[in-house]
Structure formats: structure tokens, C-alpha cells
């Protein structure tokens, strides 16, 4: 074999090895983000930051002068949420294979040992709590209450036993903006509680719409979601009622100005109209998809708008 041929084959082997290494790293990262449910972490990051931003704004503090608080709050809240989600994956590994959207999770495929997932969750929650401790004790306590409500009240208790599991699970999902506010101002303003209520009320119609689309999977997994237990007709009524409950909330956020009040009210009415439209449309799954997509856009627009109006 000539030297040039040997060198050529060696180069190919090195290239293949490098490619395999890159693929392996990508796979590991993909598994990690699946374990911590990166989508949930990112969406909660938006609400946490908004609570923090508004607290800084209304207490007259500079964002740039409080970058340490911003870092510890954002990192801490993200870590405890990620850790809680990892534990949720650990607990639900016996039913996730029955659902299309969860059957490829590493806890189902066996890529990661269950004990390691549990350990990861505990470590992330521990680190997140430590980070929040560098803000205020109030923010730390609220963060731990969020962990308790998601891991124990929702995942271990209500999810597989109660049709009200979605409502109970909404407590943890409403906590992030409170963490953000409390990290800056431990004396929680009424606006902070309005953000909490907004997030709490937003979740049932969002997750009920998702449950309608995935009703067969939830039924197969034995999860007593509202559409599984009560059917589509009752679920649609509950969705409309919860959306209607959003209508008065913007009036507790009047400090954000009239433009925001108008925008939030328009978004609420638009969602309610779409919900009522569900009584006329024959395709319940199509309607549920529309409601689900609207809920995602609603959350993004309304929380981004809260930040924007303080900059104008």
C-alpha cells in the first residue's frame, strides 16, 4: 500500500470518527433537552423574566445595575423547572410509551437509566434553589412551592387519580412570574398576583384543548383528563368558562397603560369568540387545534407586550 493511499484511508477514518462524535454529542444534547422538557423551561422563562422586569420597572430600579439578580433568577428558576420536569419523566416512564408525543423520551427508549434521571432532577433542583437563595428568601420559598406542587401534588398524586389534575397542575405553572417579581421585591405587589392568576387561568383551556387532540392517548395511558372522563361537550364548556375568566384580569394591570389594557382585552375577547365558535363547528379536533394554537400565541404576545409597553 502506498503512503498516499494509507494517508487517504486514515483521513477518511478520522473524518468518520469526527462525524460519529458530532452525532453522538447531538444525540446526548437532544436526550438532555427531552429529559428537562426544554419547551416548558423556555415558556416559563418568558413569564419569569416578565415578572422580574416589571418588578424592576415599578420599583424604580435599573436593569443593568441588577444583572446579578437577573442571572440568579433566570438561571435558578430554569434549573428548578428543568429538575422538576426530569423527575416527572422519571415517574411517568411507565406510561409515556403509550403516547405518541412522549414515546421517544430517553426514559422510555432506555437510553438513560431511570436512577440517573432522578439524580439529575434532584441536582438541578438543588442548584436552582441555591441560585434563587442569592436573590430573596421569598423567591426561594415560592420556587420550592412550585417544585412541590408539580412533583408531588400533580405528578405523584393528582395526574393519574383526579379529573381536576390540570387545575392542580396549573399552580406550578403560575409560579414563575411570582418568582421573578419576588426576586426583586419580596413584598409582592397586586400586579405580581395578577400575573399569577393570569397564568393559572390560562392553563386549563390550553391543556384541555391539547387533551382533546390527544384524547385516545390519554385514555390508553389511563390519565383521567377531562375529555377522557367527561367527553368533548363538557370539556368545551369548561374551556369557554376558563377563557371568560380571563376577561377581568387586565384591569388589575392598569399600571401598564391603556394600550396594553386594550390589547389584552382584544386578545381575551378573540379567544372567547373562538371558543364560542366551537359550538357551531362540527370538527371538534379542528376546533381544539385552533384553540391550542391561539393559546400559545396569546401567552407570547401578552407577556412580550408587558415588557414592550414599559420601554415606550
N, C-alpha and C positions, 0 to 999 in steps of 0.2 A: 504494500500500500504506500503510495506516495505521501510525502509530508503534507502537500496541499489538500489531498483528499482527507487525510486524518484531521487536519485543522478544520476542514469544512464540516465533517461529521461532528467534531467537538463543538463547533459553533451552533450547529442545529440542536445538539443535546442541551447546550447551555440555554438556547432560546426557548426550547420546550420546557426546561426546568423553571425558567423565569416566568413563562406563561402560566404554568401549573401553580406556581407560588402566588401569582396575582389572583388567579381564580380562587385559590384556597382562602386568601385573605378576604376577598369579596364575599365569599360564602360565609365566613365567620362573622363578618360585619352584618350581613343580611340576617343571619340567625340571631345575633345580638339585638338588632333593632326589632325583630319579631318578638323576642322574649320580653322586651320592655314596652312593647306596643308604641312605637315611635310616633304614630299618628295621634294617639291620645296625649302623649307627652307634649307634642308640638302645639296642639289645640289649647291645652291647659296653660302652656307657656304664654300664649297671647293674652289670656284673661288675667294671669298672674301679673304680667308686665303692665297691663292696663290699670289694675288696682294700685300698683306701686307708683306708676306715672301720675295718676290722679291725686294720690296722697301727697306726692311731692309738690304738685301744682297748687293744690288748695291749702297746703301748709306753708307756701311761700319759700320752698327750698329748691336749690339748684340741682338739676340732674347731674351735671358734670362734677359737682362738689360731693356727690354721694355715689360715685361709681362703685365704691366698695360694697355699699348696701345693695346696689343693683345686682352686682355679681353674686353675692351670697344669697340673695333672694331668688334670683333666676336659677342659679345652679342648685340651691338647696331644694326648692320646690320641684324642679325637674327630676332630681335624684329620688326624692321620696315617692313621686308618682311612678317613675320607672321601676323602682323597687316593689311597689305595691302591685304593679301590673305583672311583674315577673312571678310574684307569689300567686297571683290569680292564674297565670299559665300553669304553675306547678299544681295547683288544686284541681283545675279543670282538664288536666291531661287525659282523664278517663272518658270525657265526653266530647272533647274537641274534634276527634276523628269523625264524628257523626255530622259535622257541619262543614259545608263547602269552604267558607271563609277562614276556618281555623284548622283544617285538616293537615295543612303543610307546616304547622308550627313545629319548631325543633323538639318540643316536649312530646309531640305526637309521633314524629318520624324517628325519634330515638337518637338524633344527632347529639343531644345534650342529656346527660344524666339528670334525673329529677332532683337529686340531692344538691347538685351544683346549681340548679336553677333556684332552689330555695335559698341556698347560701348567697347567691348573687343578689336576690331580693333583699335579704337581711342586711347585707353590706351596703347596698345602695341607700336603703332607708336610714341606716346608721350615719353614713356620710352626709346625706341630705339634712338630717336632723342637726348634725354638728355645724353645717354651714348656716342653717337658719338660726342657730344659737348665737351667731355673730351679728344678728340683726336685733330682734327683740324677743323677750320670753313669750309674749303674746303670739307672735308669728310662729314660734316653735311649737307652742301648745296647739294652735289651730292646725298646723301641719300634721301633728301626731293624731289629732282627732280625725283628720281626713284619712290618714292611713288606717286607723281603727275602723272607721265607717266602711271603707272599701274592702279591706281584708276580712274583717270579722262580721260586721253587720250585713254586708252584701254577699261577698264571695262564699264565706263559710256557713252563713245562716240562711239568708232570705232567697238567694238566687234560685235554689232548687226546691224551695218549700212554699214560697208565698207568691201570689199573683201581684202583690204590691212590691215585688223585688226592684222594679225600675224606679219607683218613688224613693225607696230606701237607698238605692244606689246613687240617686241624684244628690244626696247630701255631700258625698265626697267630691262629686263633680262641680259642686257650687263653692267649694272651699278655696280654690286657687286665688280668686281676686281678693278674698279676705286676707290670705297670707301676704299678698303683695301690699295691701294697704297697711296691715298691722306691722309690717317690717319697717315702715316709715313712721306711722302714727299708731301707737298702741291703743289710743283712745278712739276706737272705731267710730267714724262719722256715719250718719244715716245713709250717706251715699255708698259707703262700703257695704252696708247691709242690703241696700237696693241692688247692688251688683250681685250679691249672694243670692237674693231672691230671684233676680233675672235669670241667673244660671240654673237655679233649682227648677224654676217653672219651664225653662226652655227644654230641659232634658226629656221629660215624659213624651211630648209629641214627637220629638226627634227619634227616640228609641222605639216608640210604638210603631212609627212608620217603618223603621228598619225591621222590626219583628213581624210586621205584616208581610214584608217581602221575603222573609226567611222563616215563615211560619212552619213549613214542613220540617226544616232542620231543627228548630227549637222543639218541635213535637217529638222528633226522633231522639233528641238528646234528653228529653224528659224535663225541660226547663219550662216552668209554668208562666210563660209570658202571657200578657193579656189577650192577644189574638188566639193563642192556643187554648186558653181556658174559656174565654167569653165570646170568641168569634169576632169577625170583622165589623159587624154592625155596632156592637158595643164599643169596640176599640175606636172606631171613627168618632163616636160621640165623645169619648174621653179625650181624644186628640183635639177636637174643636173646643172643648171646655178649657183645656190647659192653655191653648193658644189665646183664647179670650181672656184668660187670667193675666196675660202679659200686658194688656191694654193700659192699666193704671200705672205700671212701673216707671215709665219715662217721666211721670210727673213728680217722682221723688228724685229725679236727676236734673231738675230745672237749673241748677248752677252751671250746667254745661251749655246753657243758652237755648234760645228759641229755635234756631236752625236744627240743632240736634233733636229737640223735642218733636219737631215736625217730621224729621227723617225717621225717628224711632216709631212714631205713631203710624206713619205711612207703611213702614215695614210690618208692623203688627196687624194693621188692617188688611194688608195684602195677603198675609199668611192666613188670616181668618177667612177671607173671601175664598182663598184656595181650599181651605178646609171645608167650608160650606158647599163648595163645588163638588166635593166628594159624594154628596147625597144625590147628585144628578148623573155623575159619570158611572158607567156600567163596569168599567175595568178597575177593580179595587187595587190591584197590584200597581197599575199605571199611576193611579192617584197617590198611592203610598210612596212611589218613587219620586213624584213631583214634590210631595210634602217633605221628604227626606232631603232632597237637593236644596229646596228652599231653606230648610232649617240650617244647613251648612253655610249657605250664602248669608243668611240672616246674622248668624253669630259673627262671622268675619267682618261684615260691613259695620255692624253696630259697635263692636269693640274697637275697630280701627278708627271709626268716626269719633269715638270718645277722645282718642289721642289727638286727632287732627283738629278738632274744634278748640282745643286748648293752645294750639300753636298759631291760630289765626288772630 
